[in-house]
């Protein structure tokens, strides 16, 4: 473990010094540019190298898994699992977040307020061992040796001016590819930003008005053009602290050791050690939300209809190991999760609006697709 930590520091502090050409963001007119770390400017060559790495199982120690195993394009770069499974078969506590417009994220993962750049977050799936994901720690040289096969020498040279792979370059390239996963072509976008008044039908417009109403409060945690508080860009550098306890779990008996949120995953409180952060998780983007089931950090809600019912009830009442859990009573629950009443017509309208946030172009864009598949078909 000590060796792995030392390597991580070396990876972070080492330099790759090739001037990068200006990068053209694929953004709608008038949208702000994402903030990019000065030591990893964007380039098309770096993003293309990152695409090959993202889909390459050679990046895992046992060559059984790639980044794309848990972040699948057809599911908006999430996966249809309750919780993720690592390359060694180890179950995670949480499911994979969708990689949608993460270039704008000011925090990464479900519950960590210290991970503000993709470069730092990527070290967890690469080298982390609690749980193991790609399992690269201790296998660095074997993995780098695999990255000398074709077409990598040309890709590394185009991106960094050197065909010899280094893990710092791997991290920078993967970060660059992930940052270009931009989704701004849903029917909602066409209605809101492209002046297409016919892009949303009457039912979806009713759902839009409900979503942004004070009655439902959805927009307080899922607001802005990216439908999440976890957003910063060149015009908005401030952190809005996008972590919330939504009332998913709570056991209130003080005589029990596991009183409070579920002991095996207390969310942000595990990082901050602040009891007020018990059960707080990041509000994810709702862009492409209809494609990313199941929902919540632990995949405990299978459908969007269940999610709407959950918020309408003001939290979840369930049974855990024979004990009543009433998330509605958690003292740290967000004040925006108060519950509300919907007619069936209104519920269907809200669901229709959420479906209008899906971007079919995003999930079929060949620039984001598996490059190895196309080579097999050549």
C-alpha positions as CSV (number, residue, x, y, z in Angstrom):
1,X,0.0,0.0,0.0
2,X,2.9,2.4,0.9
3,X,4.4,1.7,-2.6
4,X,1.1,2.5,-4.3
5,X,0.7,5.8,-2.4
6,X,4.3,6.8,-3.3
7,X,3.5,6.0,-7.0
8,X,0.4,8.1,-6.9
9,X,2.4,11.1,-5.6
10,X,4.9,10.5,-8.4
11,X,2.2,10.3,-11.0
12,X,0.6,13.5,-9.8
13,X,3.8,15.5,-9.5
14,X,5.5,14.3,-12.7
15,X,5.3,16.5,-15.8
16,X,4.3,16.1,-19.4
17,X,5.5,19.1,-21.3
18,X,4.1,19.4,-24.8
19,X,2.3,22.6,-25.7
20,X,-1.3,21.7,-26.5
21,X,-3.2,23.2,-29.5
22,X,-6.3,25.2,-28.8
23,X,-9.3,23.0,-28.2
24,X,-12.8,23.7,-29.6
25,X,-15.6,22.8,-27.2
26,X,-18.7,21.3,-28.8
27,X,-21.0,23.7,-26.9
28,X,-24.3,25.4,-27.9
29,X,-23.9,29.1,-28.6
30,X,-23.8,31.2,-25.4
31,X,-22.9,28.3,-23.1
32,X,-20.0,28.9,-20.7
33,X,-16.8,26.9,-21.1
34,X,-15.8,24.4,-18.4
35,X,-12.9,25.1,-16.1
36,X,-10.0,22.9,-17.0
37,X,-6.8,22.4,-14.8
38,X,-3.9,24.5,-16.1
39,X,-1.6,21.5,-16.1
40,X,-3.9,19.4,-18.3
41,X,-5.3,21.6,-21.1
42,X,-7.7,20.0,-23.5
43,X,-6.6,18.8,-26.9
44,X,-8.3,16.6,-29.5
45,X,-5.3,14.3,-29.6
46,X,-5.4,13.7,-25.8
47,X,-9.1,13.1,-25.9
48,X,-8.7,10.5,-28.7
49,X,-6.0,8.7,-26.8
50,X,-8.3,8.8,-23.8
51,X,-11.1,7.2,-25.8
52,X,-8.9,4.2,-26.6
53,X,-7.8,3.9,-23.0
54,X,-11.4,4.2,-21.7
55,X,-12.5,1.2,-23.7
56,X,-9.3,-0.9,-23.1
57,X,-9.5,-3.8,-20.7
58,X,-5.7,-3.8,-20.7
59,X,-6.0,-1.0,-18.1
60,X,-7.1,-3.4,-15.4
61,X,-4.6,-5.7,-13.8
62,X,-6.3,-8.9,-14.8
63,X,-7.5,-7.5,-18.2
64,X,-11.1,-8.2,-17.3
65,X,-12.5,-4.7,-17.2
66,X,-12.3,-1.3,-18.7
67,X,-13.7,2.1,-17.7
68,X,-16.5,1.4,-20.1
69,X,-17.5,-1.7,-18.3
70,X,-19.2,0.4,-15.7
71,X,-19.8,3.5,-17.8
72,X,-21.7,2.3,-20.9
73,X,-22.5,4.8,-23.6
74,X,-26.0,3.3,-24.2
75,X,-26.8,4.2,-20.6
76,X,-25.4,7.7,-20.7
77,X,-22.1,6.3,-19.4
78,X,-23.7,4.7,-16.4
79,X,-24.7,1.1,-16.1
80,X,-27.9,-0.8,-15.3
81,X,-26.7,-2.4,-12.1
82,X,-27.8,-1.8,-8.5
83,X,-24.1,-1.4,-7.5
84,X,-21.0,-1.7,-9.5
85,X,-18.8,-4.8,-9.7
86,X,-15.0,-4.5,-9.8
87,X,-12.6,-6.3,-12.1
88,X,-12.1,-9.0,-9.4
89,X,-15.8,-9.5,-8.9
90,X,-15.9,-7.4,-5.7
91,X,-19.2,-5.7,-5.1
92,X,-19.1,-1.9,-4.5
93,X,-21.4,0.0,-2.1
94,X,-22.6,2.3,-4.8
95,X,-23.5,2.4,-8.4
96,X,-21.7,4.1,-11.2
97,X,-22.6,7.8,-11.8
98,X,-23.4,8.8,-15.3
99,X,-20.6,10.6,-17.1
100,X,-22.7,13.4,-18.5
101,X,-21.2,16.9,-18.7
102,X,-18.8,16.0,-16.0
103,X,-16.5,18.8,-17.3
104,X,-18.8,21.1,-15.4
105,X,-18.7,19.2,-12.1
106,X,-17.2,20.9,-9.1
107,X,-17.2,17.6,-7.1
108,X,-16.8,14.0,-8.3
109,X,-18.2,10.7,-6.9
110,X,-21.3,10.3,-4.8
111,X,-20.0,11.6,-1.5
112,X,-16.6,13.3,-1.5
113,X,-16.2,17.1,-1.3
114,X,-12.4,17.0,-1.8
115,X,-12.4,15.5,-5.3
116,X,-12.9,18.6,-7.5
117,X,-10.9,17.5,-10.6
118,X,-11.3,14.4,-12.8
119,X,-7.6,13.8,-12.6
120,X,-7.8,13.2,-8.9
121,X,-11.0,11.1,-9.0
122,X,-9.5,8.8,-11.7
123,X,-6.8,7.6,-9.3
124,X,-9.5,5.8,-7.2
125,X,-10.8,3.4,-9.9
126,X,-7.3,2.9,-11.2
127,X,-5.4,2.3,-8.0
128,X,-8.0,1.9,-5.2
129,X,-8.3,-1.3,-3.3
130,X,-11.3,-0.7,-1.0
131,X,-12.9,-1.9,-3.1
132,X,-10.8,-3.0,-6.1
133,X,-11.9,-1.6,-9.4
134,X,-9.3,-1.8,-12.1
135,X,-6.7,-2.9,-9.6
136,X,-3.6,-1.3,-11.2
137,X,-1.7,-0.9,-7.9
138,X,1.3,-3.2,-8.0
139,X,0.8,-3.9,-11.7
140,X,1.9,-0.6,-13.1
141,X,4.7,-1.8,-15.3
142,X,2.7,-4.7,-16.8
143,X,-0.1,-2.3,-17.7
144,X,2.2,0.3,-19.2
145,X,3.9,-2.5,-21.3
146,X,0.5,-3.3,-22.8
147,X,0.1,0.3,-23.8
148,X,3.1,0.0,-26.2
149,X,1.1,-2.1,-28.8
150,X,-0.5,-0.5,-31.8
151,X,-2.0,2.0,-32.1
152,X,-0.8,3.5,-28.9
153,X,2.7,4.7,-29.9
154,X,1.2,7.1,-32.4
155,X,-1.6,8.1,-30.1
156,X,0.7,8.9,-27.2
157,X,3.1,10.8,-29.5
158,X,0.3,12.9,-31.0
159,X,-1.0,13.7,-27.5
160,X,2.2,14.2,-25.6
161,X,5.1,14.3,-28.1
162,X,6.4,11.0,-26.7
163,X,5.4,7.5,-27.6
164,X,6.5,6.0,-24.2
165,X,3.4,5.7,-21.9
166,X,3.4,7.0,-18.4
167,X,0.6,6.9,-15.9
168,X,0.4,10.6,-15.6
169,X,-0.3,10.7,-19.4
170,X,-2.9,7.9,-19.0
171,X,-4.7,9.9,-16.3
172,X,-4.6,13.2,-18.3
173,X,-5.8,11.5,-21.5
174,X,-8.7,9.7,-19.7
175,X,-9.7,13.0,-18.1
176,X,-9.6,14.8,-21.4
177,X,-11.9,12.1,-23.0
178,X,-14.3,12.3,-20.1
179,X,-14.5,16.1,-20.3
180,X,-15.6,16.0,-23.9
181,X,-18.7,13.8,-23.0
182,X,-21.0,16.7,-23.5
183,X,-24.8,16.3,-23.8
184,X,-26.8,19.3,-25.0
185,X,-29.1,18.0,-27.7
186,X,-32.2,16.7,-25.8
187,X,-35.7,17.8,-26.8
188,X,-35.6,20.0,-23.7
189,X,-32.5,21.7,-25.1
190,X,-34.2,22.3,-28.4
191,X,-37.1,23.9,-26.7
192,X,-35.2,26.0,-24.1
193,X,-32.1,27.0,-26.1
194,X,-32.8,26.5,-29.8
195,X,-36.2,28.2,-29.8
196,X,-38.1,25.2,-31.1
197,X,-41.5,25.7,-29.5
198,X,-42.7,22.3,-30.8
199,X,-39.9,20.3,-29.3
200,X,-42.0,19.6,-26.1
201,X,-45.6,18.6,-26.2
202,X,-48.3,19.8,-23.8
203,X,-47.8,17.0,-21.3
204,X,-44.1,17.6,-21.1
205,X,-44.6,21.4,-20.7
206,X,-46.9,20.6,-17.7
207,X,-44.1,18.5,-16.3
208,X,-41.6,21.2,-16.9
209,X,-43.7,23.7,-15.0
210,X,-44.2,21.2,-12.1
211,X,-40.4,20.5,-12.0
212,X,-39.6,24.2,-11.6
213,X,-42.4,24.9,-9.2
214,X,-41.9,25.8,-5.5
215,X,-44.5,23.1,-4.8
216,X,-42.2,20.3,-5.9
217,X,-38.9,22.0,-5.2
218,X,-37.0,19.7,-7.7
219,X,-35.0,22.6,-9.2
220,X,-33.3,23.6,-5.9
221,X,-31.1,20.6,-6.0
222,X,-31.3,19.9,-9.8
223,X,-31.2,23.3,-11.2
224,X,-29.2,25.3,-13.8
225,X,-28.4,24.2,-17.4
226,X,-26.8,21.0,-16.1
227,X,-29.7,20.1,-13.7
228,X,-27.5,19.7,-10.7
229,X,-26.0,22.0,-8.0
230,X,-22.7,20.3,-8.6
231,X,-21.7,22.7,-11.3
232,X,-19.1,25.3,-11.8
233,X,-17.8,27.0,-15.0
234,X,-16.0,30.1,-16.2
235,X,-18.9,32.3,-15.1
236,X,-19.7,30.6,-11.9
237,X,-16.7,29.5,-9.8
238,X,-18.6,29.1,-6.5
239,X,-19.3,25.8,-4.9
240,X,-22.9,25.5,-3.9
241,X,-22.3,22.4,-1.6
242,X,-24.3,20.0,-3.6
243,X,-24.7,17.2,-1.0
244,X,-28.1,16.4,0.5
245,X,-29.7,13.9,2.7
246,X,-33.0,13.1,0.9
247,X,-34.5,10.9,3.6
248,X,-33.6,7.5,2.2
249,X,-32.8,5.8,5.5
250,X,-33.0,6.4,9.2
251,X,-33.0,4.1,12.2
252,X,-33.7,6.2,15.3
253,X,-33.3,3.9,18.3
254,X,-30.5,5.2,20.4
255,X,-29.8,1.8,22.0
256,X,-28.7,0.4,18.6
257,X,-25.2,0.7,17.3
258,X,-26.4,1.4,13.8
259,X,-28.8,4.2,14.8
260,X,-28.9,6.9,12.1
261,X,-28.0,6.3,8.4
262,X,-26.9,2.9,7.2
263,X,-23.5,2.1,8.9
264,X,-22.0,0.6,5.8
265,X,-22.3,3.9,3.8
266,X,-22.9,7.2,5.7
267,X,-22.2,9.3,2.6
268,X,-20.3,12.6,3.0
269,X,-20.0,12.1,6.8
270,X,-17.4,9.4,6.2
271,X,-15.1,12.1,4.6
272,X,-15.9,15.1,6.8
273,X,-16.5,13.2,10.1
274,X,-19.3,15.7,10.6
275,X,-22.5,14.2,12.0
276,X,-24.5,16.8,10.1
277,X,-23.3,15.2,6.9
278,X,-24.8,11.8,7.8
279,X,-26.5,10.4,4.7
280,X,-25.6,13.3,2.4
281,X,-24.9,12.4,-1.2
282,X,-24.3,14.5,-4.3
283,X,-27.3,15.5,-6.4
284,X,-26.5,14.0,-9.8
285,X,-27.4,15.6,-13.1
286,X,-30.8,14.8,-14.4
287,X,-29.7,15.0,-18.0
288,X,-30.3,11.6,-19.6
289,X,-31.8,10.4,-16.3
290,X,-34.3,8.1,-18.0
291,X,-31.3,6.1,-19.4
292,X,-29.5,5.6,-16.1
293,X,-31.7,3.4,-13.9
294,X,-31.5,2.2,-11.2
295,X,-31.5,5.3,-9.0
296,X,-30.1,6.7,-5.8
297,X,-26.5,6.0,-4.7
298,X,-27.2,2.4,-3.9
299,X,-29.5,1.6,-6.8
300,X,-32.4,1.0,-4.4
301,X,-35.1,2.6,-6.6
302,X,-35.6,0.8,-9.8
303,X,-37.6,3.2,-11.9
304,X,-38.2,7.0,-12.3
305,X,-41.8,6.4,-11.2
306,X,-40.5,5.1,-7.9
307,X,-38.2,8.1,-7.5
308,X,-41.1,10.4,-7.9
309,X,-43.1,8.5,-5.4
310,X,-40.2,8.6,-3.0
311,X,-40.0,12.4,-3.1
312,X,-43.7,12.8,-3.0
313,X,-43.7,10.8,0.3
314,X,-40.9,13.0,1.7
315,X,-38.6,10.0,2.2
316,X,-38.6,6.2,2.3
317,X,-40.1,3.9,4.9
318,X,-38.7,0.4,4.7
319,X,-37.4,-2.4,6.8
320,X,-33.7,-3.2,7.2
321,X,-32.6,-6.4,8.9
322,X,-36.0,-6.6,10.6
323,X,-35.8,-3.0,11.9
324,X,-38.0,-0.1,10.8
325,X,-36.1,2.6,8.8
326,X,-38.0,5.8,8.3
327,X,-35.9,8.2,6.3
328,X,-38.5,10.9,6.6
329,X,-37.5,11.4,10.2
330,X,-33.7,11.9,9.7
331,X,-32.7,15.1,11.4
332,X,-30.3,16.0,8.6
333,X,-32.9,15.5,5.9
334,X,-32.9,18.4,3.4
335,X,-35.6,21.0,4.0
336,X,-36.5,20.7,0.3
337,X,-37.7,17.1,0.7
338,X,-41.0,17.9,2.3
339,X,-43.3,15.7,0.3
340,X,-46.1,16.8,-2.1
341,X,-49.3,15.5,-3.6
342,X,-49.6,14.8,-7.3
343,X,-52.5,13.7,-9.4
344,X,-51.9,10.7,-11.7
345,X,-52.0,13.2,-14.7
346,X,-49.3,15.4,-13.0
347,X,-47.1,12.4,-12.2
348,X,-47.2,11.2,-15.8
349,X,-46.4,14.8,-17.0
350,X,-43.4,15.0,-14.6
351,X,-42.1,11.7,-15.9
352,X,-42.6,12.8,-19.5
353,X,-40.6,15.9,-18.8
354,X,-37.8,13.9,-17.3
355,X,-37.7,11.7,-20.4
356,X,-37.4,14.8,-22.6
357,X,-34.0,15.3,-21.0
358,X,-32.7,12.3,-22.9
359,X,-30.1,13.0,-25.7
360,X,-30.2,10.3,-28.3
361,X,-27.3,11.8,-30.2
362,X,-25.1,11.6,-27.0
363,X,-25.6,7.8,-26.6
364,X,-24.9,7.1,-30.3
365,X,-22.2,9.6,-31.0
366,X,-19.4,7.7,-32.8
367,X,-16.8,10.1,-31.3
368,X,-17.6,8.7,-27.9
369,X,-17.9,5.1,-29.0
370,X,-15.6,2.1,-28.6
371,X,-12.8,2.6,-31.1
372,X,-11.6,-1.0,-30.8
373,X,-14.9,-2.3,-32.1
374,X,-14.5,-0.3,-35.4
375,X,-11.0,-1.7,-35.8
376,X,-12.3,-5.3,-35.4
377,X,-14.7,-4.6,-38.3
378,X,-12.1,-3.0,-40.6
